[in-house]
Amino acid sequence: MKINYEQLYQFEDPINKAFRVGSIEEKDTKNSLHLLRGEFKPDSIIPFRYYMGNSKPSSIIWSGMFDVIIEKSVAELLKENGITGYRLYEVIVYGKAMEKYDNYYGLSITGRCNTNDYYRSKLVYLGSANVPYLKGVYFVNDYWDGSDFFVEEPDEKGNFTARIYVSEKVVSLFKKYKVQNIKFEKLSESTSMLRSIQIGKQYKLPPELRNMK
């Protein structure tokens, strides 16, 4: 499949003062990333409680870990519009005063793409300090299974990021229905600090960038 990276986006936490939750049970905290990646299926309802931010939840709730929780109205939008690459799990959300919100689902991502190809990203310098970044997210061998929601397969060392990617169809749908508390960034415009990649995935960088200051 030929990929147009102008039509793919990161699905991101906007990092604001919105209602945010945390897992109540330790085992759910440990499973958070695997749950997001669709590698774990809970066998019971997962409880979350208010952690910080505004007192009322938004259409999308982010956690202190990797959990993404969506209102039932958003889940219905996804289903009605044939969005692919995800499944839902049962959750219950408790507010600041332990009031109960039972109109939410947890979101697991089942769609997949290859790991990032840093050889294709462009080196840019940003900010007054001219900090080096890599611009553009691309996938090794342009592999993406075509799902509307997707995450990276592990690389040759078993490493991966926690990024969620989406198709333009998802972006258009969320904008049309004014779904709140979400940020989208085109993969062609996405930037990552070079230093953070050197720390976590130095072996994936072009040789000339592996030790660059």
N, C-alpha and C positions, 0 to 999 in steps of 0.2 A: 504494500500500500504506500503510495506517494503521500507524504505528510506535508500539509501546509501549516507551518508553525505559527503563522499569523492568525490562524483560526483555532488554536488551542490555548488554554489558559491555566494558570494556577488558581486554585480555589483556596482562599486564604482567610485566616483570622484577621480582622481589621485592627486588632489590638486597641480597643477603646474601653469605655466605662460601662459597657453593656453587662447585663446579668451573666455571671459565669458560675460554673458548678465544679464540684469535685466528687470523686467516687466515695461512697460511704464505706465500702468494704475493701480491705487491703488487696484481696485477690483480684478485684476488678481494676485496681490501679495497675497491678502487674501485667494484666492482660490488655491494657489500653491500646497499645500499638498494634498487637496482633488482631484485636477486635476491629480497629480501624481498617486494617489491611484485609479483612475477610478471612483471616487464618484461624479464627476462633469463633465458635458458635455458642453463645450462652444458653444454658438449659433452664434459666429462670429469669424473671424480671430483674434488671439491674437498677438499683436506686442511686440517685445522685442528689446532692444537696447544695444549696447556695454556698458559694465560695467568696465571691466579691462582686462589686459593680452595682448597677442599678437594682432596684428592688423587684422589678417586673421583667420576666423573660421576653426575649425577642423570638422571631420566627426561627432563627438559628441560634443555638446555644453552644458556646465553646467551653471546654473544660480546662483545668489546670494541667492536664496531660495531653492525650491525643484524641479524646472523644469528641465526636461531632453529633449534636442532637438536633433534630428538625421537627417542627410543628407538624401535626397531622395534615394540615392544609397544604403544606409544602410536599409532603409524601404523596398526597393525592395528585398534585400537579405533575410530579415525576411519573406516576403511574399512568395518568390520563394522556400524557404526551409521549409515551413510549420511550422514556429515558432508560438507558441500559448501564450496566456496570456497577450495580450496587444491590444490597439487600438491607432489610430493616430488622431491628431487634427490639424487644419490649423494654421500655424503661419507665421509671416514675421519677419525677423531679420534685424536690422539696424546696420551697422558697425560704426567704430570710427568716420568717416566723414559723417555719416548718409547715406552711400551707402546701397542699398537694396539687401538682399539675400532672394530670394523666393524659394529656393530649399531645404527647411527644413520642418520637421513635429515635432510637440510635441508628446511625448510618455506618454501614460497613462497605468498603470498596472492593469489588471483585474484578473490575477491569484491570488490564495490565499493559505495561510498555517496557521497553528495555531501559537499562540504566543510562545515566547521562553520558553524553559524548563531549567531553571538555575540549577535545581537539578542534571542535567546530565553533566554540564560543569565542567571542572577541574580547581581547584585553582592553579595558577602559580605565580611566582614572577619574574618580569622583570626589566632590567636596573640596573645600579649601586646602585640605591636607594632601590632595591628590592620591587618595588611597586606591590601590589596584583592585579592580573587580573583574569578573568574567560576565559578559553580557550575552544572553541568549541561551535557552535550554533546548538541547537536541538529544535524540535518543540513538544509541548505538544501532547501526544498520537500519535506522528509521523504523524500528519495530514498534507498533502500537496495534492492539487487537481491535480497534475501532469502537470500543465502548465509550459512552458519554462521560462516565466517571472512571478514572483509572489511576493506578499507582505503579511505581517501579518494581520490576523483578529484582531480586538480589543480584549483585555483580559476582565476579569470579571468586571473591573472598567472602561472599555472603553478606555484604554491606548494602544498604539502601537508605534513601532519605524518607522522611515522613510526609513529603509533599503529596498533595492531592491535585490531580489534573482533571480538567473538564473540557468538553467540546464547546464550540460556539453555540450549539443548540441549548445547552444548559444556561449559558450566559444570557442569551436572548430571552429565554423563558423567565429567569429570575428578574431581569430588568422589566419585562412586560408586566409582571405581577407584583413588582416592587417588594421583592423579598429582602428583608433587612438583615443587617449585621453580617455582611459578607463582602469580601474584596476579591476582585478578579484582576489578573495581570497577564498580558499576552506573553507566551513563552519567548517570542522573539525579542521582547523588551525586558525580560526578567534579568536581574543582576544578583550575583553572589560574591561576597567578599573572598578574594583569592586566598587570604590567610586562613579562613575557615575551611576551605577545600584542602589546603596544604596539610592542615592538622588531621582531617578525617579521611581524605582520599588522595593523598599525595601521589600514589601509584597510578591514579587515573589521569593525571595531568600530563601535558606535553613536557618532555625533559627540561626545556628551558624555563618552565614556570615552577618546577617542583621546589626550588630553593630561592626563588626570587623574593626580594624584600620589598 
